[in-house]
């Protein structure tokens, strides 16, 4: 998913920085893009019924970030 997103960004000349985030306590965010000073956090879960939320540590440290769960229903929007 990430490699397809990177290719999409390059093809569409969407300049952004890409990151992975993990704490010492193993809390993580699968993929982050930073563009124009804003963070976009993405979590990948194929199962639509799986409950997912952004870790409190991340949301406390980056309160103005956006969060999206990428799953079987919306992955084409993420890579397209």
DSSP file (Angstrom, degrees, kcal/mol; ACC not computed):
  #  RESIDUE AA STRUCTURE BP1 BP2  ACC     N-H-->O    O-->H-N    N-H-->O    O-->H-N    TCO  KAPPA ALPHA  PHI   PSI    X-CA   Y-CA   Z-CA
    1    1 A X     >        0   0    0      0, 0.0     4,-2.2     0, 0.0     5,-0.2   0.000 360.0 360.0 360.0 -44.4    0.0    0.0    0.0
    2    2 A X  H  >  +     0   0    0      1,-0.2     4,-2.7     2,-0.2     5,-0.2   0.919 360.0  50.1 -66.6 -42.8    2.7    2.4    0.9
    3    3 A X  H  > S+     0   0    0      1,-0.2     4,-2.2     2,-0.2    -1,-0.2   0.891 111.4  49.5 -64.7 -36.4    4.8    1.8   -2.2
    4    4 A X  H  > S+     0   0    0      2,-0.2     4,-2.2     1,-0.2    -1,-0.2   0.879 111.0  50.1 -67.0 -36.8    1.7    2.4   -4.3
    5    5 A X  H  X S+     0   0    0     -4,-2.2     4,-2.6     2,-0.2    -2,-0.2   0.913 109.7  50.3 -66.7 -42.2    1.0    5.6   -2.4
    6    6 A X  H  X S+     0   0    0     -4,-2.7     4,-2.3     2,-0.2    -2,-0.2   0.923 111.0  49.0 -62.3 -43.7    4.5    6.8   -3.0
    7    7 A X  H  X S+     0   0    0     -4,-2.2     4,-2.8     1,-0.2    -1,-0.2   0.915 110.9  51.0 -61.2 -42.3    4.3    6.1   -6.7
    8    8 A X  H  X S+     0   0    0     -4,-2.2     4,-2.5     1,-0.2    -2,-0.2   0.923 109.8  49.5 -59.3 -46.0    0.9    7.9   -6.8
    9    9 A X  H  <>S+     0   0    0     -4,-2.6     5,-3.2     2,-0.2    -1,-0.2   0.899 113.3  46.2 -62.6 -41.3    2.5   11.0   -5.1
   10   10 A X  H ><5S+     0   0    0     -4,-2.3     3,-1.3     3,-0.2    -2,-0.2   0.940 113.1  48.9 -66.0 -47.0    5.4   11.0   -7.5
   11   11 A X  H 3<5S+     0   0    0     -4,-2.8    -2,-0.2     1,-0.3    -1,-0.2   0.881 116.3  42.7 -61.0 -40.0    3.2   10.6  -10.5
   12   12 A X  T 3<5S-     0   0    0     -4,-2.5    -1,-0.3    -5,-0.2    -2,-0.2   0.314 110.9-120.2 -90.0   7.9    0.8   13.4   -9.4
   13   13 A X  T < 5 +     0   0    0     -3,-1.3     2,-1.0     1,-0.2    -3,-0.2   0.903  55.2 160.9  51.1  46.1    3.7   15.7   -8.3
   14   14 A X      < -     0   0    0     -5,-3.2     2,-0.6    -6,-0.2    -1,-0.2  -0.817  28.0-154.0 -97.1  93.8    2.3   15.6   -4.8
   15   15 A X        +     0   0    0     -2,-1.0     2,-0.3    -3,-0.1    -5,-0.0  -0.586  34.4 136.7 -77.5 117.8    5.4   16.7   -2.7
   16   16 A X        -     0   0    0     -2,-0.6     2,-0.4    19,-0.1    19,-0.2  -0.981  51.3-113.0-153.3 159.8    5.2   15.4    0.8
   17   17 A X  E     -A   34   0A   0     17,-2.4    17,-2.7    -2,-0.3     2,-0.4  -0.794  29.6-145.9 -95.5 141.1    7.4   13.8    3.5
   18   18 A X  E     +A   33   0A   0     -2,-0.4     2,-0.3    15,-0.2    15,-0.2  -0.886  22.6 170.9-112.2 139.2    6.6   10.2    4.4
   19   19 A X  E     -A   32   0A   0     13,-2.8    13,-2.4    -2,-0.4     2,-0.4  -0.937  28.2-146.2-141.8 161.7    7.1    8.8    7.9
   20   20 A X  E     -     0   0A   0     -2,-0.3     2,-0.4    11,-0.2    10,-0.2  -0.969  23.9-154.4-122.3 143.2    6.5    5.8   10.1
   21   21 A X  E     +A   29   0A   0      8,-1.6     8,-2.4    -2,-0.4     2,-0.3  -0.979  21.7 156.7-129.3 129.6    5.8    6.4   13.9
   22   22 A X  E     -A   28   0A   0     -2,-0.4     6,-0.2     6,-0.2     2,-0.2  -0.987  24.2-145.2-149.4 140.5    6.4    4.1   16.8
   23   23 A X    >   -     0   0    0      4,-2.5     3,-1.7    -2,-0.3    -2,-0.0  -0.471  36.2-103.5 -95.3 172.0    6.9    4.7   20.6
   24   24 A X  T 3  S+     0   0    0      1,-0.3    -1,-0.1    -2,-0.2     0, 0.0   0.736 124.1  60.1 -64.7 -22.7    9.1    2.7   23.0
   25   25 A X  T 3  S-     0   0    0      2,-0.1    -1,-0.3     1,-0.0     3,-0.1   0.301 122.1-109.3 -88.3   9.1    5.8    1.2   24.2
   26   26 A X    <   +     0   0    0     -3,-1.7     2,-0.3     1,-0.3    -2,-0.1   0.636  68.2 147.9  71.6  18.1    5.2   -0.2   20.7
   27   27 A X        +     0   0    0      2,-0.0    -4,-2.5    28,-0.0     2,-0.3  -0.652  27.8 178.1 -75.2 141.1    2.3    2.2   19.9
   28   28 A X  E     -A   22   0A   0     -2,-0.3     2,-0.4    -6,-0.2    -6,-0.2  -0.973  38.4-147.9-147.7 159.1    2.5    2.9   16.2
   29   29 A X  E     -A   21   0A   0     -8,-2.4    -8,-1.6    -2,-0.3    14,-0.1  -0.999  24.4-141.3-122.2 129.5    1.0    4.6   13.2
   30   30 A X  E    S-     0   0A   0     -2,-0.4     2,-0.3    12,-0.3    13,-0.2   0.875  76.8  -1.2 -63.0 -41.1    1.4    2.7    9.9
   31   31 A X  E     - B   0  42A   0     11,-1.8    11,-3.1   -11,-0.1     2,-0.4  -0.988  60.0-170.4-155.6 138.9    2.1    5.6    7.6
   32   32 A X  E     -AB  19  41A   0    -13,-2.4   -13,-2.8    -2,-0.3     2,-0.4  -0.996   4.0-164.4-133.3 137.5    2.2    9.4    7.9
   33   33 A X  E     -AB  18  40A   0      7,-2.2     7,-2.8    -2,-0.4     2,-0.5  -0.974   6.0-159.3-117.6 137.5    2.5   12.1    5.3
   34   34 A X  E     +AB  17  39A   0    -17,-2.7   -17,-2.4    -2,-0.4     2,-0.4  -0.973  19.9 164.1-116.3 123.3    3.5   15.6    6.1
   35   35 A X  E >   - B   0  38A   0      3,-2.4     3,-1.9    -2,-0.5   -19,-0.1  -0.985  66.6 -11.0-142.7 129.0    2.5   18.3    3.6
   36   36 A X  T 3  S-     0   0    0     -2,-0.4     3,-0.1     1,-0.3    -1,-0.1   0.839 128.4 -53.6  53.5  37.9    2.3   22.1    4.1
   37   37 A X  T 3  S+     0   0    0      1,-0.2     2,-0.4     0, 0.0    -1,-0.3   0.525 114.7 113.1  80.1   5.8    2.8   21.6    7.9
   38   38 A X  E <   -B   35   0A   0     -3,-1.9    -3,-2.4    27,-0.0     2,-0.4  -0.913  57.6-140.3-114.4 139.6   -0.1   19.2    8.3
   39   39 A X  E     -B   34   0A   0     -2,-0.4    27,-2.7    -5,-0.2     2,-0.5  -0.823   9.6-165.9 -99.3 135.0    0.2   15.6    9.3
   40   40 A X  E     -Bc  33  66A   0     -7,-2.8    -7,-2.2    -2,-0.4     2,-0.4  -0.963  11.6-161.3-118.3 110.3   -2.0   12.9    7.7
   41   41 A X  E     -Bc  32  67A   0     25,-3.4    27,-2.3    -2,-0.5     2,-0.4  -0.763   5.4-167.4 -97.5 137.2   -1.9    9.6    9.7
   42   42 A X  E     -Bc  31  68A   0    -11,-3.1   -11,-1.8    -2,-0.4     2,-0.4  -0.980   8.5-167.7-127.3 135.5   -3.0    6.4    8.1
   43   43 A X  E     - c   0  69A   0     25,-2.1    27,-3.3    -2,-0.4     2,-0.6  -0.980  16.5-142.4-119.3 134.3   -3.7    3.0    9.6
   44   44 A X  E     + c   0  70A   0     -2,-0.4     2,-0.3    25,-0.2    27,-0.2  -0.873  31.2 155.5-103.2 120.6   -4.1   -0.1    7.4
   45   45 A X        -     0   0    0     25,-2.6    27,-0.3    -2,-0.6    -2,-0.1  -0.926  24.8-165.1-142.0 114.9   -6.7   -2.7    8.4
   46   46 A X  S    S+     0   0    0     -2,-0.3    26,-1.1    25,-0.2     2,-0.6   0.867  74.3  80.4 -68.7 -35.6   -8.2   -4.9    5.7
   47   47 A X    >   -     0   0    0      1,-0.2     3,-1.1    24,-0.1    -1,-0.0  -0.628  67.8-158.8 -77.3 115.6  -11.0   -6.0    7.9
   48   48 A X  T 3  S+     0   0    0     -2,-0.6    -1,-0.2     1,-0.3    -2,-0.0   0.821  89.2  56.5 -65.0 -32.4  -13.7   -3.3    7.8
   49   49 A X  T 3  S+     0   0    0      2,-0.1     2,-0.4    -3,-0.1    -1,-0.3   0.565  79.6 111.0 -80.0  -7.0  -15.3   -4.4   11.1
   50   50 A X  S <  S-     0   0    0     -3,-1.1     2,-0.4     1,-0.1    -5,-0.0  -0.538  71.8-127.5 -69.9 124.3  -12.0   -4.1   13.0
   51   51 A X        +     0   0    0     -2,-0.4     2,-0.4     2,-0.0    -1,-0.1  -0.595  35.9 176.3 -74.4 127.9  -12.2   -1.2   15.5
   52   52 A X        +     0   0    0     -2,-0.4     2,-0.3    -7,-0.0    17,-0.1  -0.997   8.6 170.2-136.1 137.4   -9.3    1.2   15.0
   53   53 A X        -     0   0    0     -2,-0.4     2,-0.2     0, 0.0     3,-0.1  -0.985  40.1 -97.0-142.6 156.7   -8.4    4.5   16.6
   54   54 A X        -     0   0    0     -2,-0.3   -25,-0.1     1,-0.1    13,-0.0  -0.466  51.1-100.4 -69.7 139.1   -5.4    6.7   16.7
   55   55 A X     >  -     0   0    0    -27,-0.2     4,-2.5    -2,-0.2     5,-0.2  -0.300  22.6-128.7 -62.4 144.9   -3.2    6.2   19.7
   56   56 A X  H  > S+     0   0    0      1,-0.2     4,-2.7     2,-0.2     5,-0.2   0.866 107.7  58.5 -62.4 -36.8   -3.7    8.8   22.4
   57   57 A X  H  > S+     0   0    0      2,-0.2     4,-1.7     1,-0.2    -1,-0.2   0.927 110.0  42.9 -59.5 -45.7    0.1    9.5   22.5
   58   58 A X  H  > S+     0   0    0      1,-0.2     4,-2.4     2,-0.2    -2,-0.2   0.950 115.4  47.6 -66.0 -49.1    0.1   10.5   18.9
   59   59 A X  H  < S+     0   0    0     -4,-2.5    -2,-0.2     1,-0.2    -1,-0.2   0.834 111.6  51.4 -65.7 -31.5   -3.1   12.5   19.1
   60   60 A X  H  < S+     0   0    0     -4,-2.7     3,-0.4    -5,-0.2    -1,-0.2   0.881 116.2  40.7 -69.0 -37.7   -1.9   14.3   22.2
   61   61 A X  H  < S+     0   0    0     -4,-1.7    -2,-0.2     1,-0.2    -1,-0.2   0.754 128.8  29.8 -82.5 -25.2    1.4   15.2   20.5
   62   62 A X  S >< S+     0   0    0     -4,-2.4     3,-1.7    -5,-0.2    -1,-0.2  -0.578  70.3 165.0-132.2  69.0   -0.1   16.1   17.1
   63   63 A X  T 3  S+     0   0    0     -3,-0.4    -1,-0.1     1,-0.3    -4,-0.1   0.709  73.1  52.8 -66.2 -21.7   -3.6   17.4   17.9
   64   64 A X  T 3  S+     0   0    0      2,-0.1    -1,-0.3     0, 0.0   -25,-0.1   0.265  84.6 116.2 -98.1  13.0   -4.2   18.9   14.5
   65   65 A X    <   -     0   0    0     -3,-1.7     2,-0.3    -6,-0.2   -25,-0.2  -0.388  62.1-125.7 -79.4 159.7   -3.4   15.8   12.5
   66   66 A X  E     -c   40   0A   0    -27,-2.7   -25,-3.4    -2,-0.1     2,-0.4  -0.768  20.4-156.0-100.9 150.8   -5.8   14.0   10.3
   67   67 A X  E     +c   41   0A   0     -2,-0.3     2,-0.4   -27,-0.2   -25,-0.2  -0.994  13.6 174.6-134.4 130.0   -6.5   10.3   10.7
   68   68 A X  E     -c   42   0A   0    -27,-2.3   -25,-2.1    -2,-0.4     2,-0.6  -0.998  22.9-143.4-134.1 136.1   -7.8    7.8    8.1
   69   69 A X  E     -c   43   0A   0     -2,-0.4     2,-0.5   -27,-0.2   -25,-0.2  -0.889  18.8-151.3 -95.2 123.5   -8.2    4.0    8.3
   70   70 A X  E     +c   44   0A   0    -27,-3.3   -25,-2.6    -2,-0.6     2,-0.2  -0.851  31.5 149.9 -97.5 125.6   -7.4    2.4    5.0
   71   71 A X    >>  -     0   0    0     -2,-0.5     4,-1.6   -27,-0.2     3,-0.9  -0.728  62.0 -70.3-141.7-170.5   -9.3   -0.8    4.4
   72   72 A X  T 34 S+     0   0    0    -26,-1.1     4,-0.2   -27,-0.3   -26,-0.1   0.761 126.6  53.0 -60.5 -26.1  -10.8   -3.0    1.6
   73   73 A X  T 34 S+     0   0    0      1,-0.1    -1,-0.2   -27,-0.1    -3,-0.1   0.747 123.2  21.4 -82.8 -24.2  -13.6   -0.4    1.0
   74   74 A X  T X> S+     0   0    0     -3,-0.9     4,-1.3     2,-0.1     3,-0.8   0.325  84.9 106.1-128.7   9.0  -11.4    2.7    0.5
   75   75 A X  H 3X S+     0   0    0     -4,-1.6     4,-2.1     1,-0.2     5,-0.2   0.820  77.4  61.1 -64.3 -29.2   -7.9    1.5   -0.5
   76   76 A X  H 3> S+     0   0    0      1,-0.2     4,-1.4     2,-0.2    -1,-0.2   0.853 102.4  52.0 -66.9 -32.1   -8.4    2.5   -4.1
   77   77 A X  H <4 S+     0   0    0     -3,-0.8    -1,-0.2     2,-0.2    -2,-0.2   0.873 109.4  51.6 -65.2 -37.4   -8.9    6.2   -3.0
   78   78 A X  H  < S+     0   0    0     -4,-1.3    -2,-0.2     1,-0.2    -1,-0.2   0.889 122.0  28.8 -67.8 -40.4   -5.6    5.9   -1.0
   79   79 A X  H  <        0   0    0     -4,-2.1    -1,-0.2     1,-0.2    -2,-0.2   0.536 360.0 360.0 -98.2  -7.0   -3.5    4.6   -3.9
   80   80 A X     <        0   0    0     -4,-1.4    -1,-0.2    -5,-0.2    -2,-0.1   0.444 360.0 360.0 -96.5 360.0   -5.5    6.2   -6.8
